[in-house]
Structure formats: structure tokens, C-alpha cells
Amino acid sequence: MSLKITVDAGAATAPYEQLREQIAEEARTGRLPVGYKLPTVRGLAEQLGLAANTVAKAYRALEADGVIETRGRNGTFIAAADARAREVAAAAAEYVARTRRLGLDPDAARAAVDEALRAADES
């Protein structure tokens, strides 16, 4: 099993976002299994012809999303799905708390989420 990533320099989507999207999709579908060790930031940057900062930015976003986890000097790995589930649950709880502080009822809060999802799908 190997990481198969391509970055289109002419695409409207930024290279770090292309990298983030592809790794997230590979993890979500199981093509990159839990525990798969990703290349180092420098190694992947060299492989793809990108700046190390570009790969580091994608890795930081993936880690924030719970897709990958860094284990210090041992490297960076695809995280267990339950880590993502925990992250989603925490984000949802934070959203609910904020909508309550703003005085939104549950229907209005759901409508805001639906609208945000539609907007994200259109972009």
C-alpha cells in the first residue's frame, strides 16, 4: 500500500487543500488504513515538488480534523475513526452551546447548519 497523491499546480484549489482533501478521502474510504504511516513533511514535499510549509499546513489541518495523528519522533499516522468522531462530537457540542448563548432555537440552529453545508457544497 502506498500514498498516491497528485497536485495540480494550475487548479483553483490551493495545493495544501488538494493534499488535505486527497489524504482525508483515502483515510475515509479505508484505502489508507488506520495506523498507516505517512511520509515525513520533507519527504512528501520532495516527492510532490512542493514547499515543506505547504505539506506541513495540510498535515496540521488533517490533524485538527482528527484524520491523522502525530506520534512525536515515531511519525504521522492515519488516526482511528473514533478520534474523528470525538472531534465531530466536540465541535457539535460547542456549536450547540454557542447557538444557545445566541438565543437560537433548535430549528434555527439546524437551518444554519443546513445552509452552511449547502454553501460549502457549492464552493
Buried (B, 14 or more C-beta within 10 A) or exposed (E): EEBEBEBEEEEEEEBBBBBBBBBBEBBEEEEBEBEBEBBBBEEBBEEBEBEBEBBBBBBBBBBEBBBBBBEEEEEBBBBEBEBBEEBEEEEEEEEEEEBEEEEBEEEEBEEBEEEEEEEEEEE
